[in-house]
Amino acid sequence: MSTVRLTNASYVVLGLIEAFQPATAYDLKRVAGQSVVNFWSLPHTQLYSETSRLAEAGLLHEEREETGRRRRRYTLSEEGRAELDRWRAEPVRDLCEVHDPATLKLFFGADPEALAADQIALHEEKLREYEETRAGLSEDSPRGIALALEMGIGLERHFLDFWRTTVQHSHDRA
């Protein structure tokens, strides 16, 4: 097992490298922007620093181009795979943390109906995006990606139900 301290960002990098290797940090940024960042906030600069750090720790193999842009391509080392497998096997005993500005504003007394219009539009767009992504998955797409996508679709539908019900309750009280 590695002696380097690993964070959730470390596991994002290890998992993305496993799925899309060989990959540059830029490749990871692009893929993360279309996938992981939909449910896990991660600054793209962290992908760059984390790949180097994990390579130094022996969890990634690094191959650097000799000429040109001298890009670094990463693959998962055996130690990296073992660390990723160990992490995947650990139970998760924490609930998800919600950082929703609209819910925060509701809590502090914002007008629910005023918030709802924008929230409905935003969640309808995100739901459309997820459904288009699901339609584009191939049969050999990793099951975990499909399941995470289904979670996102379910959450977006829940948000839409909540905001539509909130508007309906506002009209019922009027």
Wavefront OBJ file of the C-alpha trace (Angstrom):
o trace
v 0.000 0.000 0.000
v 1.151 3.509 -0.787
v 2.462 5.778 1.959
v 1.278 8.919 0.173
v -1.892 10.491 1.575
v -4.736 9.878 -0.851
v -7.807 12.082 -1.127
v -11.042 11.734 -3.040
v -9.361 13.695 -5.830
v -6.638 11.039 -5.882
v -9.241 8.353 -6.441
v -10.943 10.412 -9.152
v -7.603 10.530 -10.989
v -6.862 6.833 -10.443
v -10.355 5.841 -11.592
v -10.292 8.052 -14.677
v -6.826 6.810 -15.623
v -8.034 3.233 -15.233
v -10.998 3.868 -17.511
v -9.289 6.009 -20.163
v -5.592 5.117 -20.110
v -3.250 6.132 -21.429
v -4.311 9.698 -20.687
v -2.796 13.109 -20.190
v -3.970 15.440 -17.442
v -5.725 17.408 -20.178
v -7.568 14.242 -21.268
v -8.665 13.770 -17.658
v -9.900 17.361 -17.471
v -11.999 16.863 -20.600
v -13.470 13.526 -19.475
v -14.097 14.739 -15.915
v -15.936 17.773 -17.288
v -18.381 15.454 -19.024
v -18.763 12.969 -16.202
v -17.433 13.103 -12.657
v -17.868 16.843 -12.087
v -21.611 16.331 -12.456
v -21.569 14.814 -8.968
v -18.125 15.555 -7.536
v -16.723 19.090 -7.488
v -13.090 19.140 -8.529
v -10.989 22.037 -9.818
v -9.318 21.061 -13.086
v -5.991 22.362 -11.796
v -6.111 19.622 -9.180
v -6.145 16.988 -11.923
v -2.801 18.304 -13.161
v -1.135 18.415 -9.764
v -2.619 15.098 -8.664
v -1.371 13.158 -11.693
v 2.191 14.277 -11.001
v 1.879 13.523 -7.298
v 0.463 10.040 -7.921
v 3.184 9.290 -10.479
v 5.863 10.305 -7.963
v 4.225 7.960 -5.436
v 4.370 5.069 -7.922
v 0.602 4.785 -8.353
v 0.781 5.920 -11.976
v 3.328 5.245 -14.697
v 4.337 8.366 -16.566
v 5.607 8.460 -20.125
v 6.807 11.816 -21.383
v 7.009 12.783 -25.044
v 10.594 13.418 -26.086
v 9.756 16.270 -28.463
v 7.002 18.733 -29.192
v 4.758 19.626 -26.287
v 6.410 16.955 -24.129
v 3.031 15.827 -22.848
v 2.923 13.351 -20.031
v 0.771 10.272 -20.573
v -0.270 8.270 -17.570
v -1.264 4.664 -17.034
v -2.235 2.928 -13.823
v 0.541 0.997 -12.085
v -0.138 -2.297 -10.307
v 0.176 -0.464 -6.990
v -2.290 2.152 -8.251
v -4.752 -0.553 -9.289
v -4.428 -2.244 -5.891
v -5.011 1.077 -4.109
v -8.044 1.829 -6.272
v -9.452 -1.666 -5.650
v -8.915 -1.275 -1.905
v -10.735 2.089 -1.920
v -13.645 0.736 -3.978
v -14.079 -2.105 -1.482
v -14.282 0.221 1.539
v -17.817 0.819 2.804
v -19.182 4.358 2.522
v -20.664 5.491 5.805
v -21.168 9.168 4.994
v -24.269 10.740 3.497
v -23.856 12.988 0.494
v -23.367 16.657 1.210
v -25.733 19.021 -0.522
v -24.390 22.445 -1.438
v -27.428 23.879 -3.172
v -27.668 27.683 -3.240
v -31.421 27.587 -3.920
v -32.067 25.429 -0.847
v -29.895 27.759 1.203
v -31.927 30.733 0.011
v -35.179 28.882 0.801
v -33.910 28.198 4.304
v -33.292 31.899 4.831
v -36.684 32.989 3.553
v -36.339 33.626 -0.185
v -39.532 33.584 -2.220
v -39.993 29.929 -3.295
v -41.952 30.788 -6.420
v -39.343 33.284 -7.580
v -36.606 30.678 -7.115
v -38.633 27.908 -8.735
v -38.758 29.305 -12.272
v -34.989 29.388 -12.665
v -34.535 26.097 -10.816
v -37.051 24.302 -13.018
v -35.320 25.554 -16.167
v -31.877 24.574 -14.852
v -32.952 21.096 -13.741
v -34.869 20.447 -16.976
v -31.719 21.276 -18.950
v -29.525 19.062 -16.774
v -32.048 16.213 -17.033
v -32.030 16.569 -20.844
v -28.223 16.477 -20.813
v -28.160 13.315 -18.684
v -30.795 11.610 -20.827
v -28.852 12.437 -24.001
v -25.709 11.045 -22.404
v -27.572 7.876 -21.399
v -28.880 7.485 -24.956
v -25.293 7.728 -26.231
v -23.917 4.997 -23.955
v -22.866 1.840 -25.690
v -23.702 -1.618 -24.415
v -20.089 -2.095 -23.360
v -19.956 1.135 -21.313
v -18.842 0.469 -17.757
v -21.781 -0.374 -15.505
v -20.650 2.159 -12.895
v -20.927 5.015 -15.385
v -24.462 3.951 -16.320
v -25.474 3.621 -12.668
v -24.044 7.036 -11.721
v -25.916 8.501 -14.674
v -29.165 6.901 -13.454
v -28.534 8.460 -10.023
v -28.151 11.865 -11.664
v -31.338 11.391 -13.680
v -33.229 10.383 -10.546
v -31.948 13.395 -8.629
v -32.872 15.800 -11.421
v -36.379 14.336 -11.561
v -36.652 14.724 -7.800
v -35.527 18.364 -7.965
v -38.089 19.026 -10.692
v -40.854 17.394 -8.644
v -39.874 19.485 -5.628
v -39.821 22.810 -7.478
v -43.037 22.098 -9.394
v -44.782 21.092 -6.171
v -43.461 24.232 -4.490
v -44.986 26.371 -7.235
v -48.269 24.455 -6.988
v -48.401 24.966 -3.206
v -47.755 28.683 -3.701
v -50.690 28.871 -6.128
v -52.919 26.832 -3.812
v -52.270 29.270 -0.946
v -52.988 32.320 -3.092
l 1 2 3 4 5 6 7 8 9 10 11 12 13 14 15 16 17 18 19 20 21 22 23 24 25 26 27 28 29 30 31 32 33 34 35 36 37 38 39 40 41 42 43 44 45 46 47 48 49 50 51 52 53 54 55 56 57 58 59 60 61 62 63 64 65 66 67 68 69 70 71 72 73 74 75 76 77 78 79 80 81 82 83 84 85 86 87 88 89 90 91 92 93 94 95 96 97 98 99 100 101 102 103 104 105 106 107 108 109 110 111 112 113 114 115 116 117 118 119 120 121 122 123 124 125 126 127 128 129 130 131 132 133 134 135 136 137 138 139 140 141 142 143 144 145 146 147 148 149 150 151 152 153 154 155 156 157 158 159 160 161 162 163 164 165 166 167 168 169 170 171 172 173 174
